[in-house]
Structures are given as structure tokens and as C-alpha cells.
């Protein structure tokens, strides 16, 4: 209860329906089960045997699909014998060829950038895979005889992150680029369910870390810092604050931010009252990252910029990434409620697509 006995809106889920008309809460809350289903579905697919032995990997995607690629690449970074890159564009790099594994990931199957890049990958005779619910990408994959991994999920593309990530990990596993992930996925699902018990709507504001963080962010611009393999998680948080919360947000990578961003803290001076820096911290990263985070806190304090640290939980990269994605998604949802925003709506994105369609090309 807030002052005067009035229930805080974050403790009154019945009031959320005014803003969450399409049920985004169920999509956010259901991530652990989605991950379990996604992995079970992924195990039913197989890659052709000649998809092993590639020299590089390119993941094509935009938005939530591309974030899945970023997260998969981060998990595979210290396992894969070959480089993994993510392409968010119409054109593919010149190094793509017959020894490249190209994974085209588009939830709708109609993402124009991904489709354009996929056509080029086919022309380059790359070893292609399509990940989608259908659409033009699904039809093209079937026409060209490309392995097609169908996503069995209904919701916003950004909410299908379990499929967008775990399908890619399974493809990398089958290509011989990472070790088997079944055990890690199972443990990550358990960890996410334990987290959900602490941050679900039924847990009161004063005992709910996700609600408390959202309340601190209300009226502010979150700037999310991610070190090492958590950099794409910081990007995910930024995107969820934009899409779910309808809130300005930015992200930075460490240690890169120590070579540029830190010099921008002084100005404009009035911005300091609007920013909150969120520092994601992992016990699995290089020990110098821990030192850099502590020094970042010192510099932010000296400059009068508010900050909050988030200690990520889990025993390996996959667990920590899924834990932090789940936590950040809940924070973005609660911030949407505080902003009185529809977390499902993508009206401006749809407007841009309509305008582009009208221009042709």
C-alpha cells in the first residue's frame, strides 16, 4: 500500500488490463516454459551432414531475431572454432561463400532486410538455414530446398527470444561448433522459474526487485552497461525499454565505454537528473571487468549520475544470459505499466513499414 492506504499500481494487476490489452504479461512470464518448448522443438530438427566443417557463421536478422543471434554468438564465443557474426542489413559481407553457415532468422518471415540478405547468401552458395514462423522466408526456404526450422509460438517477435536464441544454439551444436546444451538449457529453465517466483506480479513492490527497479527508472532514461558476454544483454534491455516501456534508453559495452563514453558524463549538465545507469555484473567474466565496474561506479558518483548494479545469477553463460533477459523483461513490463503504455503496441514500427512499402523498391 502507498500513503493513505491506496494500493500502488504495481501491486494492482487488475488495473493493468487498461494498458496491457493484448496480454504481454503472459508472454513475459512464460519465457521459462517457452525455452523448454523451444529446445524440445529444436531437438526434432537435423542439419545435413555437410553443414559441418564451416569456416565462419553469419546470422541474418533484425530486432528480436538479431538479439537472439547476438546472445547465441556470446554463448558460443569461447567454444566455436570459427567466428560468428550478426548481420542487421540488406547486404552480406564479401567473405560469405560455400564454407559459410548462414542462418536467416525472421519471426514473421517477411523482414525485408533479412530476405534481401538471404537471397544474396543463396547466390553465394552458402550453407543456409531458415528460422521463422513462415512468411516469405519459409516459402523461399522450401522452394530452394533449404533446411527450415519452424517457430511454434504466437506473440510479439521480441517475446519469442527463447526460440530465437535456442534454435540458433541447436543449429550451432549440430554444425559441431558448440558442445551439447541440453543439460544447460534444463538448468537455465529451473533458474528462470526460481527468479519468476521472486519477481512475478503477486510479489509486493517492497519485496520485488523487478518492481523496485522499474519504479526507480520511472521518469528516467536508462543507460545499460554490459561487460563482455553481457553486452548483448544490455542491448536487449535497451530494446525492451524502447518497445515494451515506450521509454528512451541506450546501452554501452565494457570495456569499450572506458575509452569514450565516460568522457561524455559532464554535459549537458541537466541530463544528469534524467539518466540512470544500470551496471550488469557477472561472476563469469574476466576479473578486470569487476574492477572496471567498480571504477565506473566511482566515476558516476563523482559526476553525480545515479546508477544501480544488477548482479546476474547462474553458473554458465547460457544460465546468466537467460536469467538476465527474464529479469530485464519483467522490469520493462512494470515500467510500461508505470508509463501507462501498451507494452504490446508497435504502432510506430508499423507506420514505418507502411511508409516504406508506399515508396516501393
MARLO-706190 format. One line per 10 residues: their letters; for each residue x, y, z of N, C-alpha, C. Coordinates in steps of 0.001 Angstrom, whole numbers. Each point is the difference from the previous one (the first is absolute). Example, Ala and Ser with C-alpha at 12.3 -4.5 7.8 and 13.67 -1.06 7.14 Angstrom:
BEGIN
AS	13190 -5690 7800 -890 1190 0 900 1200 0 | -350 1050 -720 820 1190 60 -770 1090 730
This chain:
BEGIN
XXXXXXXXXX	841 -1202 0 -841 1202 0 879 1256 0 | -438 1020 -694 687 1280 46 -646 859 1074 | 460 1260 114 -536 878 1016 -1507 145 -97 | -677 24 1137 -1445 136 24 -730 -1291 -245 | 739 -1107 -48 -626 -1298 -168 -322 -364 -1431 | 323 876 -958 -276 -295 -1407 1016 -996 -537 | -487 -1018 -697 887 -1026 -552 817 566 -1157 | 1315 -279 17 860 444 -1095 -382 -747 -1268 | 66 671 -1130 -425 -636 -1247 794 -1267 -310 | 1265 -66 415 798 -1203 -254 -450 -1182 854
XXXXXXXXXX	-796 266 1015 -556 -1076 825 -1479 -234 -292 | -467 536 -1117 -1413 -127 -356 -130 -512 -1439 | 322 -1279 -241 -23 -544 -1369 -1338 165 -710 | -1091 87 760 -1301 161 -644 -70 1312 -790 | 782 991 446 -14 1300 -679 847 4 -1263 | 827 -1017 -186 924 2 -1133 -701 -237 -1331 | -1167 -628 32 -707 -326 -1242 -323 1246 -815 | -82 1137 665 -263 1254 -713 1108 308 -1001 | 1227 -419 336 1149 272 -864 432 -1248 -777 | 18 -1132 679 449 -1255 -617 -1196 -730 -600
XXXXXXXXXX	-498 518 -1101 -1235 -527 -582 204 -1344 -693 | 1227 -280 -440 249 -1221 -780 682 -1104 810 | 226 238 1288 558 -1058 842 1498 -200 -110 | 757 1102 -73 1458 -117 -38 551 -641 1265 | -688 172 1127 465 -599 1250 168 -1507 -142 | -929 -650 -662 91 -1453 -173 1217 -374 -839 | 328 827 -987 1170 -270 -829 1285 163 806 | 51 1041 817 1180 232 839 138 -1105 1039 | -1082 -299 685 31 -984 1080 280 -1406 -507 | -405 -294 -1226 114 -1361 -522 1325 -354 -627
XXXXXXXXXX	1017 850 154 1283 -277 -657 628 -1329 411 | -3 -390 1274 604 -1299 346 -633 -1164 -757 | -1317 -19 -53 -683 -1082 -715 256 88 -1505 | 68 1221 -513 311 158 -1422 1376 -577 -318 | 966 262 863 1350 -526 -229 -1 -1528 12 | -747 -580 915 -86 -1456 61 -594 -555 -1294 | -1096 613 -462 -633 -456 -1246 907 218 -1199 | 669 1141 -21 864 322 -1134 1110 -1030 -145 | 599 -393 1128 1082 -980 -72 -536 -1366 -418 | -1146 -371 543 -605 -1278 -401 -320 -2 -1490
XXXXXXXXXX	-516 1127 -501 -282 100 -1433 1290 -55 -815 | 1029 685 485 1268 45 -731 622 -1384 -127 | -197 -832 1012 579 -1347 -27 -626 -874 -1079 | -1146 415 -523 -672 -789 -1037 562 281 -1397 | 787 1062 -120 559 354 -1301 1439 -499 -121 | 402 -280 -1221 1387 -402 -258 539 784 -1191 | 1286 292 50 670 649 -1119 616 -1051 -909 | 143 287 -1277 735 -909 -884 1429 -189 509 | 553 -1166 -194 1340 -305 518 1069 914 -580 | -218 511 -1219 1023 857 -605 -41 1436 534
XXXXXXXXXX	-852 260 996 4 1309 641 1058 90 1099 | 695 -1092 243 1141 35 921 1240 467 -768 | 982 482 744 1254 390 -633 -9 1366 -653 | -944 868 391 -16 1352 -565 1139 825 597 | 361 1061 -702 1101 856 447 -480 1267 693 | -1248 362 -208 -555 1168 678 -1519 -99 0 | -622 810 844 -1460 -20 162 -523 1424 -89 | -1090 173 -734 -667 1295 -75 -1473 -194 340 | -480 768 971 -1404 -39 403 -681 1249 -532 | -1041 -191 -785 -757 1112 -567 -1235 253 853
XXXXXXXXXX	-248 1251 349 -1187 287 791 -98 1459 375 | -1173 378 474 -254 1345 494 -765 -119 1315 | 78 1034 824 -786 37 1225 249 -1178 908 | -1100 -605 481 114 -1119 930 725 -1189 -583 | -146 -231 -1313 694 -1117 -636 1505 229 8 | 413 1241 -251 1425 317 17 572 -96 1408 | -777 423 998 460 -123 1386 241 -1465 337 | -882 -884 -473 235 -1428 191 1338 -417 -571 | 355 566 -1158 1299 -274 -596 1144 531 830 | -153 1218 522 1038 571 866 236 -874 1226
XXXXXXXXXX	-1086 -443 611 110 -810 1214 623 -1356 -304 | -397 -613 -1118 584 -1287 -383 1493 143 -258 | 387 1081 -684 1419 233 -274 782 212 1288 | -616 685 975 674 229 1280 217 -1307 746 | -1000 -877 -19 121 -1291 677 1055 -862 -669 | 75 82 -1331 922 -852 -764 1399 588 -119 | 186 1213 490 1244 739 -253 1254 -793 343 | 0 -667 1129 1216 -697 445 -51 -1494 -301 | -987 -430 -781 -108 -1396 -418 214 -180 -1489 | -606 863 -783 4 -186 -1449 1401 183 -578
XXXXXXXXXX	437 -925 -850 1313 138 -636 5 1014 -1135 | -1178 504 -365 -56 977 -1087 -805 1221 439 | 219 1133 -645 -704 1226 403 -1486 -46 -337 | -788 684 834 -1447 106 -199 -357 1480 -17 | -616 446 -1074 -378 1402 -144 -1507 116 -192 | -530 1172 349 -1424 284 -184 -133 1131 -1006 | -861 -181 -990 -213 990 -1060 -1387 613 147 | -49 1292 287 -1258 749 66 -56 951 -1199 | -117 -545 -1184 72 857 -1178 -555 -730 -1218 | -72 727 -1103 -476 -572 -1258 1097 -772 -723
XXXXXXXXXX	1259 303 312 1122 -568 -739 884 -820 922 | 539 -1089 -538 866 -877 782 1462 330 -274 | 903 -356 914 1428 255 -221 541 -803 -1179 | 1105 475 -560 585 -649 -1174 607 -1355 321 | 266 -286 1296 638 -1272 345 -973 -1178 26 | -1284 253 -153 -983 -1088 -3 154 -830 -1271 | 75 -1325 175 171 -888 -1143 -421 -1416 331 | 427 -979 -795 -417 -1395 190 388 -603 1346 | 1002 580 671 412 -536 1294 -556 824 1162 | -1031 779 -284 -665 814 1020 -1348 -619 358
XXXXXXXXXX	-269 -102 1284 -1333 -367 478 -787 1287 191 | -1080 162 -742 -848 1190 105 -1345 -406 591 | -348 622 1126 -1278 -257 658 -859 1245 -157 | -1063 -107 -772 -930 1115 -178 -1115 -140 1024 | -80 960 922 -974 -70 1087 -963 1176 -94 | -1263 -304 -253 -1042 1027 -72 -1286 -596 542 | -487 538 1096 -1206 -554 617 -1160 -27 -992 | -263 1119 -636 -1126 76 -938 310 -680 -1323 | 1266 -51 -346 395 -493 -1311 -100 1051 -1082 | -353 1228 376 -208 1060 -988 893 1213 226
XXXXXXXXXX	1034 -133 810 902 1113 283 819 312 -1249 | -168 1192 -549 567 269 -1323 1523 -31 -15 | 634 478 1071 1463 -29 30 518 -1438 -9 | -635 -846 810 424 -1400 96 -232 -731 -1314 | -1118 256 -645 -295 -644 -1280 1015 400 -1069 | 336 1293 -45 978 462 -987 1355 -660 232 | 423 -69 1261 1287 -622 322 -26 -1501 -277 | -1141 -634 249 -125 -1442 -227 140 -331 -1488 | -591 813 -851 145 -201 -1445 1481 39 -397 | 747 944 579 1424 104 -316 771 -1213 511
XXXXXXXXXX	-372 -487 1178 674 -1183 548 -227 -1215 -893 | -1203 -121 -535 -282 -1097 -927 852 127 -1261 | 134 1225 -500 820 228 -1189 1472 -308 277 | 435 230 1239 1387 -280 376 234 -1478 284 | -1065 -797 -130 54 -1452 213 412 -366 1428 | -405 867 947 241 -303 1412 -895 -1155 439 | 362 -626 1111 -816 -1076 578 -1048 663 897 | -1202 112 -510 -1023 832 631 -999 -804 822 | -511 657 1036 -1092 -510 831 -971 1155 210 | -1291 -285 24 -1007 1028 261 -726 -308 1304
XXXXXXXXXX	-135 1022 849 -713 -109 1274 -1134 1017 -30 | -1250 -461 57 -1130 899 -182 -1306 -701 359 | -1071 789 79 -1339 -585 133 -605 -302 -1364 | 603 512 -1052 -535 -204 -1350 314 1184 -884 | -1034 635 -552 178 1175 -833 810 -268 -1253 | 533 1075 -571 779 -106 -1233 1279 -803 204 | 616 140 1165 1229 -749 268 -275 -1495 11 | -1096 -401 645 -352 -1412 27 -260 -546 -1390 | -717 771 -810 -303 -437 -1366 1265 -105 -840 | 889 982 146 1241 -10 -769 889 -1168 405
XXXXXXXXXX	59 -281 1307 809 -1127 470 -512 -1313 -587 | -1309 -169 -1 -577 -1221 -571 279 -89 -1497 | -116 1120 -682 238 26 -1451 1442 -367 -336 | 949 473 816 1419 -216 -279 556 -1253 677 | -833 -727 726 477 -1201 673 916 277 1172 | -195 1155 637 811 398 1150 -641 -539 1276 | 791 -527 947 -570 -451 1273 -848 1097 646 | -1217 -361 378 -956 959 554 -371 -416 1412 | 334 848 983 -316 -253 1403 -1152 925 376 | -1179 -566 171 -1198 791 242 -182 310 1483
XXXXXXXXXX	-270 1260 290 -255 463 1364 -1465 -222 331 | -259 -713 1081 -1368 -293 424 -362 894 1185 | -245 1280 -301 -272 966 1070 -813 1146 -576 | -958 500 783 -805 1141 -403 192 1127 1000 | 417 1149 -499 235 1150 856 829 1012 -759 | 505 989 708 888 968 -614 1357 -649 -296 | 660 383 -1099 1311 -582 -315 1002 111 1144 | -14 1129 706 955 175 1095 -277 -958 1152 | -1258 -454 104 -351 -938 1065 378 -1431 -338 | 344 -258 -1259 384 -1350 -431 1491 -240 168
XXXXXXXXXX	623 695 946 1452 -65 163 471 -1412 345 | -842 -796 662 378 -1381 292 263 -775 -1271 | -884 162 -976 194 -656 -1298 1152 640 -766 | 38 1336 -23 1018 702 -776 1407 -346 466 | 160 -254 1288 1309 -368 544 260 -1497 -87 | -922 -797 498 286 -1429 162 -4 -761 -1320 | -793 423 -971 101 -620 -1325 1404 221 -572 | 518 1210 178 1332 289 -529 1063 -825 712 | -120 -122 1311 968 -815 744 -31 -1450 -458 | -1193 -516 -238 -117 -1384 -463 606 -161 -1400
XXXXXXXXXX	-186 980 -863 618 -44 -1328 1520 3 125 | 530 864 864 1448 35 213 494 -1321 577 | -795 -586 877 350 -1303 580 59 -1066 -1090 | -1001 -29 -861 -27 -1005 -1063 1096 227 -1035 | 427 1239 -146 1095 301 -921 1359 -319 611 | -3 -486 1244 1244 -376 656 788 1164 553 | -670 1125 250 702 1203 432 -80 242 1502 | -968 -606 684 -99 110 1458 -342 -1369 567 | 271 -164 1281 -330 -1249 685 -1511 -110 208 | -469 -1199 326 -1418 -223 249 -532 892 1108
XXXXXXXXXX	-1169 570 -200 -557 981 931 -1235 -487 747 | -395 -1255 -173 -1242 -459 625 24 173 1513 | 1086 -394 635 102 134 1450 -42 1448 445 | 704 867 -716 28 1415 353 -1380 639 -163 | -708 -375 -1066 -1339 558 -211 -920 -393 1150 | 50 -1263 404 -845 -459 1099 264 759 1285 | 1272 211 318 348 741 1217 -400 1470 -112 | 139 564 -1197 -378 1401 -196 -1499 195 187 | -789 -953 -454 -1458 83 165 -362 -19 1483 | 635 -877 757 -242 -58 1446 370 1328 650
XXXXXXXXXX	1141 558 -395 465 1264 567 -979 1129 -310 | -507 47 -1228 -964 1039 -363 -1304 -145 776 | -430 -1225 212 -1227 -205 778 191 464 1439 | 1175 -252 566 285 479 1355 -4 1522 39 | 587 627 -1017 -11 1460 -82 -1428 521 -93 | -808 -624 -835 -1382 453 -192 -777 8 1309 | 265 -953 872 -690 -36 1292 312 1231 835 | 1146 634 -245 404 1184 769 -477 1306 -618 | -342 -25 -1302 -306 1265 -674 -1366 2 -690 | -783 -1036 205 -1310 -77 -654 -946 1056 579
XXXXXXXXXX	-1105 290 -684 -911 1063 435 -524 -161 1420 | -171 -1244 456 -563 -231 1333 940 416 1129 | 1290 159 -302 966 405 1027 -63 1517 152 | -211 465 1222 -212 1421 260 1222 835 -356 | -251 1259 -273 1034 934 -424 1202 -1 933 | -238 70 1295 1119 128 939 875 -1241 51 | -489 -1130 -526 775 -1241 11 373 -471 -1406 | -323 798 -1001 158 -410 -1394 1091 836 -670 | 1186 -565 -246 1101 800 -562 -285 552 -1389 | -791 -700 -804 -314 511 -1339 -935 1200 83
XXXXXXXXXX	-997 -72 872 -901 1140 182 754 1198 572 | 871 -260 972 740 1101 620 903 696 -1010 | 657 -787 -856 868 609 -1003 -825 794 -1008 | -1136 -533 -413 -870 729 -931 -448 1326 599 | -321 -4 1287 -435 1230 665 1119 1036 4 | 1237 -460 227 1139 921 -37 219 564 -1400 | -310 -795 -1013 217 434 -1379 -1120 892 -519 | -1134 19 684 -1150 762 -484 350 1480 -111 | -183 562 -1177 324 1397 -235 1445 242 -365 | 783 -1070 -111 1426 119 -296 331 -659 -1336
XXXXXXXXXX	1233 200 -445 523 -640 -1211 1030 -1033 429 | -305 -1291 -124 964 -1027 392 1126 -127 -1032 | 1221 -51 495 1173 -285 -832 620 -1275 560 | -48 -1070 -770 370 -1323 497 1420 -339 -434 | 844 -339 969 1385 -383 -268 136 -1514 129 | 593 -625 -1015 225 -1436 37 1439 -335 -317 | 700 -694 896 1380 -404 -281 58 -1335 -731 | 912 -121 -944 257 -1289 -634 -1231 -647 -592 | -280 -1248 434 -1123 -741 -577 -1358 580 394 | -22 922 966 -1257 651 384 -307 1230 -854
XXXXXXXXXX	898 370 -908 -264 1157 -867 -1285 -175 -806 | -238 -1171 -632 -1278 -144 -710 -1209 -37 927 | 195 -380 1259 -1099 79 966 -345 1466 254 | 1030 841 124 -242 1433 160 -780 548 -1190 | 347 -476 -1195 -729 415 -1205 -1454 -482 63 | -202 -1217 482 -1359 -534 162 -801 863 967 | 588 337 1152 -704 840 970 -386 1331 -643 | 947 604 -702 -268 1274 -664 -1192 -132 -939 | -3 -1046 -812 -1089 -211 -940 -1331 -245 677 | 16 -718 1116 -1249 -267 729 -545 1259 663
XXXXXXXXXX	888 864 490 -470 1281 531 -630 833 -1123 | 591 -42 -1183 -578 714 -1142 -1350 -589 -386 | -39 -1317 -241 -1189 -631 -582 -1110 -247 1019 | 335 -555 1136 -1030 -286 1007 -395 1249 781 | 1001 718 488 -260 1120 914 -308 1297 -722 | 287 70 -1315 -138 1247 -767 811 1098 681 | 1293 -303 221 884 836 794 1328 154 -736 | 552 1210 23 1363 167 -505 939 -902 793 | 982 -558 -685 1018 -810 675 1190 -174 -933 | 1169 -205 597 1229 -212 -766 818 -1082 694
XXXXXXXXXX	1027 -482 -689 860 -996 635 1453 262 -364 | 892 -501 841 1441 100 -222 643 -1350 281 | 1128 -242 -650 769 -1216 233 1262 336 784 | 327 -862 928 1282 96 693 915 -1111 -506 | 1298 271 -171 731 1200 428 -32 1182 -964 | -657 -127 -1156 19 1064 -1011 -429 1348 572 | -990 9 887 -503 1270 539 1074 777 745 | 1013 -696 512 1080 676 715 957 713 -941 | -222 -146 -1293 857 662 -981 -718 1140 -710 | -1250 287 403 -724 1102 -633 -1171 499 842
XXXXXXXXXX	-952 -863 340 -1251 438 628 218 765 1299 | 995 -402 781 207 623 1310 328 1484 -110 | 508 426 -1147 329 1414 -166 -1231 842 -299 | -1123 -647 -276 -1219 737 -313 -889 268 1189 | 382 -464 1185 -867 145 1168 -295 1450 400 | 934 952 -169 -263 1342 537 -1135 765 -675 | -243 -217 -1291 -919 881 -719 -1007 -757 -864 | -1180 600 -206 -499 1206 669 -295 -271 1474 | 324 956 843 -90 -203 1448 -1404 -399 440 | -1022 558 -671 -1375 -296 416 -399 -1447 -283
XXXXXXXXXX	767 -687 -861 -345 -1391 -318 253 -931 1176 | 889 403 914 339 -881 1122 -1220 -327 863 | -952 904 48 -1196 -254 786 -994 -914 -682 | 270 -326 -1269 -923 -855 -748 564 -1390 -267 | 1289 -183 164 636 -1275 -322 127 -895 1223 | -123 -1299 -211 399 -992 995 800 -1067 -739 | 1214 -232 450 858 -1014 -612 -219 -1328 718 | -249 -1039 -772 -172 -1352 539 1232 -818 -353 | 677 -513 999 1250 -731 -187 -242 -1492 196 | 54 -767 -1086 -156 -1452 86 1337 -618 374
XXXXXXXXXX	-14 -874 988 1250 -576 508 -91 -1515 35 | 1055 -662 -467 36 -1462 -47 1233 -533 705 | -184 -1089 736 1124 -676 649 812 -818 -989 | -500 -165 -1228 665 -844 -994 938 780 -911 | -42 1319 67 799 792 -919 1447 139 490 | 823 563 -861 1400 275 334 53 848 1271 | 895 -323 930 35 741 1271 208 1503 -162 | 607 417 -1087 194 1434 -200 -1334 720 -244 | -993 -735 -475 -1315 618 -169 -583 405 1348 | 202 -824 1020 -474 343 1346 643 1302 459
XXXXXXXXXX	1301 123 -236 697 1226 371 -536 1193 -792 | -238 -207 -1281 -505 1091 -832 -1392 454 444 | -845 -938 391 -1330 372 475 82 834 1273 | 884 -403 921 148 760 1236 514 1417 -288 | 947 97 -924 530 1318 -357 -1070 827 -707 | -824 -649 -813 -1108 704 -653 -934 592 1046 | -288 -760 1050 -843 508 1079 626 1244 632 | 1322 -36 208 692 1149 591 -141 1238 -886 | 221 -184 -1301 -63 1128 -931 -1422 552 -80 | -988 -885 -62 -1391 454 -41 -355 786 1255
XXXXXXXXXX	457 -484 1155 -272 704 1254 653 1381 -3 | 1230 76 -499 695 1290 -66 -734 982 -912 | -608 -523 -1066 -707 859 -956 -1452 250 397 | -458 -647 1081 -1367 201 451 -1045 -686 -853 | 388 -1117 -642 -929 -758 -840 -498 -1212 789 | -1294 -154 210 -516 -1160 740 316 -1301 -730 | 218 -1050 769 252 -1318 -597 -527 -1086 921 | -244 -1160 -589 -390 -1190 751 753 -1192 -574 | 441 -895 854 697 -1207 -436 -951 -1188 54 | 98 -866 -1001 -809 -1216 -66 948 -1187 -73
XXXXXXXXXX	20 -816 1050 846 -1192 24 -741 -1147 -670 | 524 -449 -1123 -642 -1055 -782 276 -1354 639 | -996 -885 -5 129 -1311 634 102 -1109 -1043 | 650 -1106 393 146 -1147 -891 1416 -534 19 | 163 -1259 -426 1299 -665 61 733 -42 -1329 | -643 433 -1090 662 12 -1299 -608 1111 -848 | 566 222 -1183 -456 1109 -842 -1485 -109 -335 | -457 -1192 -376 -1400 -163 -390 -930 315 1164 | 303 -516 1183 -841 272 1167 -42 1492 307 | 1161 643 -1 40 1415 358 -694 866 -1046
XXXXXXXXXX	137 -358 -1265 -666 773 -1048 -1513 -130 110 | -509 -1219 147 -1452 -171 94 -547 591 1295 | 741 -117 1097 -424 612 1264 -141 1511 -173 | 1018 620 -582 -11 1462 -116 -1019 483 -1027 | -227 -771 -1066 -1049 350 -958 -1367 -37 683 | -253 -1049 775 -1290 -136 681 -212 1137 997 | 1023 321 764 -101 1086 972 -260 1328 -714 | 779 285 -1040 -165 1256 -725 -1356 130 -661 | -534 -1115 -504 -1326 42 -623 -1073 392 1015 | 86 -560 1210 -966 362 1039 131 1477 375
XXXXXXXXXX	1241 479 134 196 1412 335 -632 884 -1070 | 228 -341 -1267 -556 809 -1094 -1526 -40 13 | -572 -1132 375 -1464 -100 63 -545 891 1115 | 604 -85 1181 -475 826 1111 183 1489 -310 | 1077 338 -701 196 1399 -383 -1073 442 -997 | -420 -900 -878 -1097 319 -921 -1267 355 770 | -295 -764 1047 -1189 277 815 126 1369 656 | 1179 308 539 209 1307 619 -129 1121 -1028 | 427 -270 -1237 -106 996 -1069 -1399 62 -605 | -897 -880 473 -1355 -110 -546 45 -232 -1508
XXXXXXXXXX	917 -896 -395 232 -298 -1411 -427 -1427 -313 | -444 -223 -1221 -339 -1345 -456 1295 -720 -358 | 416 -1003 765 1281 -658 -269 10 -806 -1291 | -1167 -303 -531 -89 -811 -1220 116 846 -1264 | -463 1236 53 -129 832 -1194 1340 261 -687 | -21 -94 -1334 1164 362 -819 -475 940 -1110 | -862 933 364 -675 850 -984 981 775 -871 | 1049 548 596 943 805 -784 801 -879 -956 | 380 -1198 446 696 -936 -889 -893 -358 -1182 | -1274 -249 278 -940 -318 -1080 -147 1179 -961
XXXXXXXXXX	2 1211 543 -91 1195 -846 1199 80 -940 | 1194 -244 537 1210 52 -828 -67 -1039 -1117 | -476 -1199 332 -121 -1048 -1021 -984 410 -1098 | -1112 611 401 -983 442 -998 580 1087 -898 | 740 926 600 614 1080 -786 1014 -566 -983 | 814 -948 456 989 -612 -892 -681 -764 -1128 | -1074 -711 342 -727 -750 -1032 -566 946 -1053 | -426 1170 429 -546 974 -935 1043 594 -925 | 1262 -16 452 1084 541 -821 485 -995 -1043 | -351 -1279 194 443 -1029 -944 1475 -302 168
X	581 -696 -991 1427 -327 16 302 -1231 770
